[in-house]
Amino acid sequence: MSRPNVVLICVDEWRGDALSCAGHPYVETPHLDELARSGVRFSNGYSATPTCVPARVALFTGQSQEAHGRVGYQEGVPFEAAHSVTVQGEFKKAGYHTQAIGKMHVWPERARLGFDDVVLHDGFLHYARRTQRRDFGFFDDYVPWLRRQPGVSPDADYFDHGVNCNSVVARPWDKAEELHPTHWIGTQAVEWMYRRDPTKPFFLYLSFHRPHPPYDPPRWAFEQYDALPAYQQVLGDWESDWDEFRQDGDYQAAIGELPNRVVHRARAGYYGLMAQIDLQVNRIRESLAEFGLLEDTVIAFTSDHGEMMGDHRMFRKSVPYEGSAKVPFIVAGSRSDASAVRGAVVDQVVELRDVMPTLLDLAGLPIPESVDGKSLAGFVRGEAPEVREWLHGEHVYWDQSLQWVTDGRVKYVWGSAKGVEQLFDLVADPGELHNLVGEAPELRALWRGRLIQDLTGREEGFVEDGELVTGRPVTTILEHTRRLIEASGDVDR
């Protein structure tokens, strides 16, 4: 039996609820909806460490944060020295042609990590490295390409329109649509199909930098969502828990009060970028069909994390709440696979570390012992395996570790600095507006006990004598990642 091709599409900062097939009131994703109808949509997909770097480590290695050691956002850790077994590496060992196009967000930036080749556009790293006066041409493929296009300045770059990569300022793209990074990634994918090795199956990692800010979709997409009803602020009864971190009026703050009109425009830009990506997904699927490849190709779609988009005065990611931690998660088996189910929705809790074993399993390849994620291939084949009872997530943020556990129906949150506790009924209260921690003692005890179970024995000392311990310094919490850095040798910071 021939092995299927595999396409893994990973976007950046796409909320799990932002699909029309998931019932979103405004977002229209007809082509992703079609992909979901072609396979299985996991309605409770999460990113256990919801920022770019640790999430992508989980995606590439199939490991939990307890195994891969990345418990927060930390640049400059040489990836391959710390994480030698990857999904792309396993496909390459099995004789696949492996290709990455778009965002990698690894160090060094041009490390291939098991891919035969990487066509790179990391987006945010452009802005970060720009502040260090490092020319884009040293590590990027998109910006040098942009500068070569007719009518474009030889000094053009990612920052021409002036919008920062963590700002809620939104505006339409300032150049022709075909010059937008999202369109460029789609074009690169189509062109690669001509250059692929036709004697081998392929593993294609297609990684869009958007809908991560800057919120700069083409004008048609921005205007489509700018015409929505006015944004109304969403606040819960627990907002004061994090007031000490608020930066009201700061358009790049992670938490703070902003005028509703500002969030309205940010939402228009954010949703507009989704509309543009949805079209590129369709373009790529149609191209696969034209090349005669679609029938024998597995396609998965997910995001590294979500985006709070004003919920609870929060923006960006890292926090345990649904906007940040929940991600879209779709797996469609190849059309030639008669056993593959179509149009199923699974509500078991799954996460990014499950992608690697799932794709390897669907391709008939062995799953390395280093992987602690679970294969979801059974769902794609119409079975109903039990994956996990609950998921443990965490992230170092706001000078502490934000810890959480959930089964997609209930969520318990604990902040390590002062012992903040929150408990949400996600079925009755999907917006996490009401904290039940003071009125449901038995439920609190159950879920607090589950977090204690997950943290017992951790080197940070979160648990002593069977109880959670507050006040551990961040330097202690990050010690495991620091050891990875030390084991990897000198690091350019």
C-alpha positions as CSV (number, residue, x, y, z in Angstrom):
1,M,0.0,0.0,0.0
2,S,1.4,3.4,-1.0
3,R,1.8,6.0,1.8
4,P,-0.3,9.2,1.7
5,N,1.1,12.7,1.3
6,V,0.6,14.8,4.3
7,V,0.0,18.6,4.5
8,L,0.1,20.2,8.0
9,I,-1.2,23.7,7.9
10,C,-0.4,25.8,11.0
11,V,-1.6,29.3,11.4
12,D,-0.6,31.8,14.1
13,E,-2.9,33.2,16.8
14,W,-6.2,31.8,15.4
15,R,-8.9,31.4,18.1
16,G,-10.6,28.0,18.3
17,D,-14.1,29.5,18.1
18,A,-13.3,31.5,14.9
19,L,-14.8,29.1,12.3
20,S,-18.2,29.4,10.8
21,C,-18.6,25.6,11.1
22,A,-18.0,26.1,14.9
23,G,-20.9,28.5,15.0
24,H,-19.1,31.8,15.1
25,P,-21.6,34.6,14.6
26,Y,-19.4,36.7,12.2
27,V,-16.4,34.8,10.9
28,E,-16.9,33.1,7.5
29,T,-14.6,30.3,6.7
30,P,-16.3,28.4,3.8
31,H,-13.2,26.5,2.7
32,L,-12.1,25.5,6.2
33,D,-15.7,24.4,6.7
34,E,-15.3,22.2,3.6
35,L,-12.1,20.7,5.0
36,A,-13.9,19.9,8.3
37,R,-16.7,18.2,6.3
38,S,-14.0,16.2,4.6
39,G,-12.7,14.8,7.9
40,V,-12.9,15.4,11.7
41,R,-13.1,18.6,13.6
42,F,-12.0,18.4,17.2
43,S,-14.1,21.0,19.1
44,N,-11.9,21.0,22.2
45,G,-8.5,21.4,20.7
46,Y,-6.0,23.3,23.0
47,S,-2.5,24.7,23.0
48,A,-1.1,23.6,26.4
49,T,1.6,26.3,26.4
50,P,-0.1,29.0,24.3
51,T,2.6,31.1,22.8
52,C,4.6,30.7,19.5
53,V,7.8,29.1,20.7
54,P,6.6,26.4,23.2
55,A,3.5,25.6,21.2
56,R,5.7,24.9,18.1
57,V,8.0,22.7,20.1
58,A,4.9,20.6,21.1
59,L,3.8,20.5,17.5
60,F,7.1,19.4,16.2
61,T,8.1,16.9,19.0
62,G,4.7,15.5,20.0
63,Q,5.6,16.2,23.6
64,S,4.0,17.8,26.6
65,Q,5.7,20.7,28.3
66,E,6.7,18.4,31.1
67,A,8.7,16.4,28.6
68,H,10.1,19.2,26.3
69,G,10.7,21.7,29.1
70,R,9.4,24.8,27.5
71,V,7.1,26.3,30.1
72,G,7.1,29.9,28.7
73,Y,8.2,32.0,25.8
74,Q,11.9,32.1,25.5
75,E,13.9,32.9,22.4
76,G,17.4,31.8,21.6
77,V,17.3,28.1,22.6
78,P,18.9,26.0,19.8
79,F,16.1,23.7,18.8
80,E,17.8,20.7,17.5
81,A,20.2,20.3,20.4
82,A,17.3,20.2,22.8
83,H,14.7,18.4,20.7
84,S,16.3,15.9,18.2
85,V,13.2,13.8,17.3
86,T,10.6,15.7,15.2
87,V,7.6,14.9,13.1
88,Q,9.3,16.1,10.0
89,G,12.4,14.1,10.8
90,E,10.4,10.9,11.2
91,F,8.8,11.5,7.8
92,K,12.2,12.1,6.2
93,K,13.6,8.9,7.7
94,A,10.6,7.1,6.1
95,G,11.6,8.4,2.7
96,Y,9.3,11.4,2.5
97,H,10.2,14.6,0.7
98,T,9.9,17.1,3.5
99,Q,9.3,20.8,3.0
100,A,8.5,23.8,5.2
101,I,7.0,27.0,3.9
102,G,6.4,30.1,6.1
103,K,6.9,30.5,9.8
104,M,9.3,28.2,11.8
105,H,10.1,30.4,14.9
106,V,13.1,28.3,15.9
107,W,16.7,29.1,16.7
108,P,18.8,29.4,14.6
109,E,16.2,30.8,12.3
110,R,17.4,28.9,9.2
111,A,17.7,25.5,10.9
112,R,16.0,22.8,8.8
113,L,15.3,20.4,11.7
114,G,14.5,17.4,9.4
115,F,13.1,19.3,6.5
116,D,14.8,18.9,3.1
117,D,14.3,22.6,2.6
118,V,12.8,25.7,4.3
119,V,11.3,28.7,2.5
120,L,11.1,31.1,5.5
121,H,9.0,33.9,6.6
122,D,8.9,34.3,10.4
123,G,7.1,37.6,10.5
124,F,7.6,38.7,14.1
125,L,11.3,37.8,14.1
126,H,11.6,40.5,11.4
127,Y,10.5,43.1,13.9
128,A,12.6,41.6,16.7
129,R,15.8,41.3,14.7
130,R,15.2,44.7,13.1
131,T,15.7,46.3,16.5
132,Q,19.1,44.6,16.5
133,R,19.9,46.2,13.1
134,R,20.2,42.8,11.5
135,D,19.3,42.7,7.8
136,F,16.3,40.5,6.8
137,G,18.2,38.9,4.0
138,F,20.3,36.9,6.5
139,F,17.4,34.8,7.6
140,D,14.2,35.5,5.6
141,D,13.0,34.7,2.1
142,Y,9.9,36.8,1.9
143,V,11.4,40.3,2.3
144,P,14.2,39.8,-0.2
145,W,11.5,38.5,-2.7
146,L,9.3,41.5,-1.9
147,R,12.2,43.9,-2.7
148,R,12.7,42.3,-6.1
149,Q,9.1,42.8,-7.3
150,P,8.3,45.4,-10.0
151,G,7.3,48.8,-8.6
152,V,8.4,47.9,-5.0
153,S,11.2,49.9,-3.3
154,P,14.5,48.0,-3.0
155,D,14.3,49.1,0.7
156,A,10.8,47.8,1.3
157,D,10.2,45.7,4.4
158,Y,7.6,44.2,6.6
159,F,7.2,47.4,8.6
160,D,6.4,49.9,5.9
161,H,2.9,50.5,7.1
162,G,4.1,51.2,10.6
163,V,2.0,48.7,12.5
164,N,3.8,46.7,15.1
165,C,3.6,42.9,15.5
166,N,2.0,43.0,18.9
167,S,-0.3,46.0,18.4
168,V,-4.1,46.2,18.2
169,V,-3.8,49.0,15.7
170,A,-5.4,47.8,12.4
171,R,-5.3,49.0,8.9
172,P,-5.6,47.5,5.4
173,W,-2.5,46.2,3.7
174,D,-0.5,49.0,1.9
175,K,0.6,47.1,-1.2
176,A,-1.0,44.8,-3.9
177,E,-2.7,41.7,-2.4
178,E,-0.3,39.4,-4.2
179,L,2.6,41.0,-2.3
180,H,1.0,40.2,1.1
181,P,2.9,37.5,3.1
182,T,-0.2,35.3,3.3
183,H,-0.6,35.3,-0.5
184,W,3.1,34.8,-0.9
185,I,3.0,31.6,1.2
186,G,0.2,30.2,-0.9
187,T,2.1,31.0,-4.1
188,Q,5.2,29.4,-2.7
189,A,3.2,26.2,-1.9
190,V,1.8,26.0,-5.4
191,E,5.2,26.6,-7.0
192,W,6.7,24.0,-4.8
193,M,4.4,21.4,-6.2
194,Y,6.2,21.7,-9.5
195,R,9.6,21.2,-7.8
196,R,8.8,18.4,-5.4
197,D,10.3,15.0,-5.9
198,P,7.6,13.0,-7.8
199,T,9.1,9.7,-6.8
200,K,8.4,10.2,-3.1
201,P,5.4,11.0,-0.9
202,F,5.7,14.3,0.7
203,F,5.3,16.0,4.1
204,L,4.5,19.7,3.6
205,Y,4.5,22.0,6.6
206,L,2.6,25.2,5.5
207,S,2.9,27.8,8.2
208,F,1.1,31.2,7.9
209,H,2.3,34.0,10.1
210,R,-1.2,35.5,10.2
211,P,-3.8,36.1,11.7
212,H,-1.1,37.2,14.2
213,P,-0.8,41.0,14.1
214,P,-0.1,43.3,12.4
215,Y,-3.8,43.3,11.6
216,D,-3.3,44.3,7.9
217,P,-5.5,42.2,5.6
218,P,-6.3,43.3,2.1
219,R,-8.8,46.2,1.9
220,W,-11.7,44.0,0.8
221,A,-11.3,41.7,3.8
222,F,-10.8,44.6,6.3
223,E,-14.0,46.4,5.0
224,Q,-16.0,43.2,5.1
225,Y,-15.6,42.9,8.9
226,D,-15.3,46.6,9.7
227,A,-19.0,46.7,8.7
228,L,-20.0,44.4,11.6
229,P,-22.1,45.7,14.5
230,A,-20.1,47.7,17.0
231,Y,-17.9,45.8,19.3
232,Q,-19.2,45.4,22.9
233,Q,-16.8,44.8,25.7
234,V,-16.9,41.3,27.3
235,L,-16.1,41.3,31.1
236,G,-16.5,38.7,33.8
237,D,-17.0,38.9,37.5
238,W,-13.3,38.1,38.2
239,E,-11.6,40.9,36.3
240,S,-9.9,42.4,39.3
241,D,-7.8,39.3,39.8
242,W,-5.2,40.6,37.3
243,D,-5.6,44.4,37.8
244,E,-2.0,44.9,38.8
245,F,-0.9,44.1,35.3
246,R,-3.3,46.4,33.5
247,Q,-1.8,49.1,31.2
248,D,-4.9,51.1,30.2
249,G,-4.6,53.0,27.0
250,D,-1.6,51.1,25.8
251,Y,-2.2,49.7,22.3
252,Q,0.5,47.0,22.7
253,A,-0.5,45.9,26.2
254,A,-1.5,42.4,27.0
255,I,-4.2,43.6,29.4
256,G,-5.7,47.0,29.6
257,E,-8.7,49.2,28.9
258,L,-9.1,50.4,25.3
259,P,-11.9,52.2,23.5
260,N,-14.4,49.8,22.0
261,R,-13.9,51.5,18.6
262,V,-10.2,50.4,18.7
263,V,-11.1,46.8,19.4
264,H,-13.7,46.9,16.7
265,R,-11.0,47.8,14.1
266,A,-8.6,45.2,15.5
267,R,-11.4,42.6,15.2
268,A,-12.0,43.7,11.6
269,G,-8.3,43.3,10.8
270,Y,-8.1,40.0,12.7
271,Y,-11.1,38.4,11.0
272,G,-10.1,39.9,7.6
273,L,-6.8,38.0,7.9
274,M,-8.7,34.8,8.5
275,A,-10.8,35.4,5.4
276,Q,-7.6,35.8,3.4
277,I,-6.1,32.6,4.8
278,D,-9.3,30.7,4.1
279,L,-9.0,31.6,0.4
280,Q,-5.4,30.4,0.4
281,V,-6.4,27.1,1.9
282,N,-8.8,26.7,-0.9
283,R,-6.2,27.7,-3.5
284,I,-3.8,25.0,-2.1
285,R,-6.4,22.3,-2.1
286,E,-7.4,23.1,-5.6
287,S,-3.8,23.0,-6.7
288,L,-3.4,19.6,-5.1
289,A,-6.4,18.4,-7.1
290,E,-4.9,19.9,-10.3
291,F,-1.6,18.0,-9.7
292,G,-3.6,14.8,-9.1
293,L,-2.4,14.7,-5.4
294,L,-5.6,15.5,-3.4
295,E,-7.0,12.0,-3.5
296,D,-3.9,10.6,-1.6
297,T,-3.2,13.5,0.7
298,V,-4.0,13.8,4.5
299,I,-4.6,17.5,5.5
300,A,-4.5,18.8,9.0
301,F,-5.2,22.4,10.1
302,T,-4.5,24.0,13.5
303,S,-3.0,27.0,15.2
304,D,-0.1,27.5,17.7
305,H,-2.5,29.4,20.0
306,G,-5.4,31.8,20.0
307,E,-5.9,35.5,20.6
308,M,-7.9,37.1,23.5
309,M,-9.1,40.0,21.2
310,G,-10.4,42.2,24.0
311,D,-12.1,39.5,26.1
312,H,-11.6,40.5,29.8
313,R,-9.6,43.5,28.6
314,M,-6.9,41.1,27.3
315,F,-5.1,40.8,24.0
316,R,-2.6,38.4,22.6
317,K,-2.1,35.0,24.2
318,S,-0.2,33.1,27.1
319,V,-3.2,33.2,29.5
320,P,-5.4,30.1,30.2
321,Y,-8.6,31.4,28.9
322,E,-10.5,30.0,25.9
323,G,-9.6,32.9,23.5
324,S,-5.9,32.3,24.1
325,A,-5.6,28.5,24.7
326,K,-8.3,27.0,22.5
327,V,-7.3,26.4,18.8
328,P,-8.9,25.1,15.6
329,F,-8.1,21.4,15.1
330,I,-9.1,19.6,11.9
331,V,-7.8,16.4,10.4
332,A,-9.0,15.1,7.1
333,G,-8.0,11.7,5.9
334,S,-7.1,11.1,2.3
335,R,-10.0,10.8,-0.1
336,S,-8.7,7.4,-1.3
337,D,-9.0,6.0,2.3
338,A,-12.3,4.3,2.3
339,S,-12.2,4.0,6.1
340,A,-11.8,7.7,6.7
341,V,-14.9,9.4,8.2
342,R,-16.3,12.7,6.9
343,G,-17.9,15.5,8.8
344,A,-17.5,14.2,12.3
345,V,-17.1,16.4,15.3
346,V,-15.3,15.1,18.4
347,D,-15.5,16.8,21.8
348,Q,-12.7,14.9,23.6
349,V,-10.0,17.3,24.7
350,V,-6.9,17.2,22.4
351,E,-3.9,19.3,22.0
352,L,-0.9,20.2,19.7
353,R,1.3,17.3,20.9
354,D,-1.3,14.9,19.4
355,V,-0.7,16.2,15.9
356,M,2.7,14.4,15.4
357,P,1.5,10.9,16.4
358,T,-1.8,11.3,14.5
359,L,-0.1,12.1,11.2
360,L,2.5,9.4,11.6
361,D,-0.2,6.9,12.4
362,L,-2.3,7.9,9.4
363,A,0.8,7.5,7.2
364,G,1.4,4.0,8.7
365,L,4.7,5.1,10.3
366,P,5.9,4.2,13.8
367,I,5.5,6.7,16.7
368,P,8.8,7.4,18.5
369,E,9.0,6.5,22.2
370,S,9.8,10.1,23.0
371,V,6.3,11.2,22.0
372,D,3.7,11.5,24.8
373,G,1.0,12.9,22.7
374,K,-1.9,10.6,21.6
375,S,-2.7,9.5,18.1
376,L,-6.2,10.7,17.0
377,A,-6.1,8.5,13.9
378,G,-8.8,6.3,15.4
379,F,-11.3,9.1,15.2
380,V,-10.3,9.7,11.5
381,R,-11.0,6.0,10.9
382,G,-14.4,6.0,12.6
383,E,-13.3,4.6,16.0
384,A,-13.8,6.2,19.4
385,P,-10.6,5.9,21.4
386,E,-10.3,7.5,24.8
387,V,-7.5,10.1,24.6
388,R,-7.2,11.7,28.1
389,E,-9.5,12.5,30.9
390,W,-8.2,16.1,31.2
391,L,-5.5,18.3,29.8
392,H,-2.9,20.2,31.9
393,G,-1.7,23.5,30.5
394,E,0.6,26.3,31.8
395,H,2.6,29.3,30.9
396,V,5.1,31.6,32.7
397,Y,3.5,35.1,32.4
398,W,2.9,38.1,34.6
399,D,5.9,37.1,36.8
400,Q,4.4,33.8,37.7
401,S,3.2,30.5,36.4
402,L,-0.4,30.4,35.2
403,Q,-1.6,26.8,35.6
404,W,-4.8,25.3,34.3
405,V,-6.5,22.0,33.8
406,T,-9.6,21.3,31.7
407,D,-11.6,18.6,30.0
408,G,-13.3,21.1,27.7
409,R,-16.3,21.2,30.0
410,V,-14.8,22.5,33.2
411,K,-11.7,24.6,33.7
412,Y,-9.6,25.3,36.8
413,V,-7.0,28.1,36.8
414,W,-4.3,28.8,39.4
415,G,-1.8,31.6,39.5
416,S,1.4,30.7,41.3
417,A,2.3,34.2,42.6
418,K,-0.7,34.8,45.0
419,G,-2.7,31.6,44.6
420,V,-5.4,33.2,42.4
421,E,-8.1,30.5,41.8
422,Q,-10.8,30.4,39.1
423,L,-13.3,27.8,38.2
424,F,-15.5,27.9,35.1
425,D,-18.3,25.8,33.7
426,L,-17.5,26.0,30.0
427,V,-20.7,24.4,28.9
428,A,-23.0,26.9,30.7
429,D,-20.5,29.7,30.6
430,P,-18.3,29.4,27.4
431,G,-17.2,33.0,27.8
432,E,-15.7,32.3,31.3
433,L,-17.7,35.2,32.8
434,H,-18.5,33.7,36.2
435,N,-15.9,32.3,38.6
436,L,-17.4,29.4,40.5
437,V,-14.5,28.8,42.9
438,G,-16.4,30.2,45.9
439,E,-19.7,28.4,45.3
440,A,-18.8,24.9,44.1
441,P,-16.5,23.4,46.8
442,E,-16.7,19.8,45.6
443,L,-16.0,20.7,42.0
444,R,-13.1,23.0,43.1
445,A,-11.6,20.2,45.2
446,L,-11.8,17.8,42.3
447,W,-10.1,20.0,39.8
448,R,-7.6,21.5,42.2
449,G,-6.7,17.9,43.1
450,R,-6.1,17.1,39.4
451,L,-3.8,20.1,39.1
452,I,-1.9,18.9,42.2
453,Q,-1.6,15.5,40.7
454,D,-0.1,16.9,37.5
455,L,2.3,19.2,39.4
456,T,3.4,16.7,42.1
457,G,7.1,16.0,41.7
458,R,7.8,19.0,39.5
459,E,11.2,20.5,40.1
460,E,9.7,24.0,40.6
461,G,8.2,22.9,43.9
462,F,4.6,23.9,43.1
463,V,3.4,21.1,45.4
464,E,4.5,20.4,49.0
465,D,2.8,17.9,51.3
466,G,0.0,17.5,48.8
467,E,-0.9,21.2,48.6
468,L,-0.2,23.9,46.1
469,V,2.6,26.4,47.1
470,T,2.5,30.0,46.1
471,G,5.3,32.5,45.6
472,R,7.8,30.4,43.7
473,P,10.1,32.9,41.8
474,V,10.1,32.9,38.0
475,T,13.8,32.1,38.0
476,T,13.1,28.8,39.6
477,I,10.2,28.1,37.3
478,L,12.3,28.6,34.2
479,E,15.2,26.6,35.4
480,H,14.4,23.6,33.2
481,T,14.5,25.6,30.1
482,R,17.7,27.3,31.2
483,R,19.3,23.9,31.5
484,L,18.3,23.1,28.0
485,I,20.1,26.3,26.9
486,E,23.2,25.4,28.9
487,A,23.2,21.9,27.4
488,S,23.0,23.4,23.9
489,G,26.1,25.6,24.3
490,D,26.4,29.3,23.7
491,V,23.3,31.1,22.6
492,D,23.0,34.4,20.7
493,R,20.5,36.4,22.7
